[in-house]
Amino acid sequence: MLKKIFIIVSKDLKIDLSQGHLFFSVALYLVSSIFVVYLSFGSIGIKDLSTWVSLFWVLILFGSITSISKSFLHESKKRDYYYYFLLSPTELILSKLLYNFFYLIILCFIAFGFYSLLIGSFIESYLFFYFILVVGSLSISNCLTLVSAISYQVRNNSAIMSVLSFPIILPILLILIKITKISASNFSWNLVQDDIYLLILLNIITLSLSKILFGYLWRN
């Protein structure tokens, strides 16, 4: 199974490298959005922690929707038939989940680098904040990959992606905003452990749903 997952991940990586404009267009979108935020606040800058955190995760959210919504665009119907005889549904969806996770991590760190460079940083516990970026990338990519798979099976309907992703991703976004505020102020593990456990639980639920639902979608 691991070998097949690695093959699909490397195939997606080669496609993205051959079409580098896809990644750079998303990165440019993030950087441009951050620059617009910087111009909007001018020389005053962002003085409020809540505003800083909320804007950061909203930018990450829209950047991730733009990138992960294309997750299944590379796959043609003929390639789907080929996968049907070569892979199991679990192997295919796990490869997509893994690739989107690493893809989103790179975007998150690029966004944070430019965001802190232009707007400044309120973060005090950087080690914990990097942990939040990793967990947040995993949570967002898991949800959006599942929604992307559903929209692809419905004739790649982008409206389905937009409608379904919002109610699913909203609780995760609110939790990430909450724990990021804590990491930027009086950080204590006791203050965030319940939210971290909740994020882990949501990821387990999402992975379980991906395995079950994608198998059904794959057969149809």
Stockholm file with secondary structure:
# STOCKHOLM 1.0

chainA/1-220         MLKKIFIIVSKDLKIDLSQGHLFFSVALYLVSSIFVVYLSFGSIGIKDLSTWVSLFWVLILFGSITSISKSFLHESKKRDYYYYFLLSPTELILSKLLYNFFYLIILCFIAFGFYSLLIGSFIESYLFFYFILVVGSLSISNCLTLVSAISYQVRNNSAIMSVLSFPIILPILLILIKITKISASNFSWNLVQDDIYLLILLNIITLSLSKILFGYLWRN
#=GR chainA/1-220 SS CHHHHHHHHHHHHHHHHHTHHHHHHHHHHHHHHHHHHHHHHTTTCCCCHHHHHHHHHHHHHHHHHHHHTTTTTTCCHHHHHHHHHHCCHHHHHHHHHHHHHHHHHHHHHHHHHHHHHHHCCCCSCHHHHHHHHHHHHHHHHHHHHHHHHHHHHTTTCHHHHHHHHHHHHHHHHHHHHHHHHHHTSSCCHHHHHHHHHHHHHHHHHHHHHHHHHHHHHHHC
#=GC SS_cons         CHHHHHHHHHHHHHHHHHTHHHHHHHHHHHHHHHHHHHHHHTTTCCCCHHHHHHHHHHHHHHHHHHHHTTTTTTCCHHHHHHHHHHCCHHHHHHHHHHHHHHHHHHHHHHHHHHHHHHHCCCCSCHHHHHHHHHHHHHHHHHHHHHHHHHHHHTTTCHHHHHHHHHHHHHHHHHHHHHHHHHHTSSCCHHHHHHHHHHHHHHHHHHHHHHHHHHHHHHHC
//
